[in-house]
């Protein structure tokens, strides 16, 4: 299993540009999450999904959109990039019923908006 | 809502010394507690967790943590650190099954950078 994969690893955007951060997991996990990590701030939940076709906002959803058309994929869309969206983005997943309650994280995407 | 406070943003220690990374949380419902570790330029990896039972939990790489409900703390300890323990450590909470429907969402602390010097 590859686990949780994210593409791209790095990206530089200009203000106002749009892009999609890709996230794929091959573990058949129902739950998927997007976090952003900023220095000294920990990780903040952007959006999450409990299954294909079902998504909901997290703590910091403004400026982002998500979709979940399949169990495997959970892309994060930035429509009008702003400098405040410069961050490291992590995707994570876990099974719906898991006695360990463990989330599995991808390697991250480092995004810079100039 | 839940919140997590990691009391130290940076902790420098010498190799083979003991270390404690402090974590306090706030929640009106029952929670599960976690410590994750992030090595440079990598994703997060679960170090250990408290779900129920014994309040002293052991994790990977010789780390352990103690859940103290009265002090709402979950401090991480290691009796003797190695250079390879240099990383950022995150404390996190999740609403437990008895506390409501959380869908496994985590609330993270700000992180503590542990630097082990030779």
Interface residues (C-beta under 8 A of the other chain):
Chain A: X4 X31 X33 X35 X40 X41 X42 X43 X44 X45 X48 X50 X58 X90 X92 X94 X98 X99 X100 X101 X102 X103 X105 X106 X107 X108
Chain B: X4 X6 X9 X32 X34 X36 X42 X43 X44 X45 X46 X49 X51 X90 X94 X103 X104 X105 X106 X107 X108 X109 X110 X111
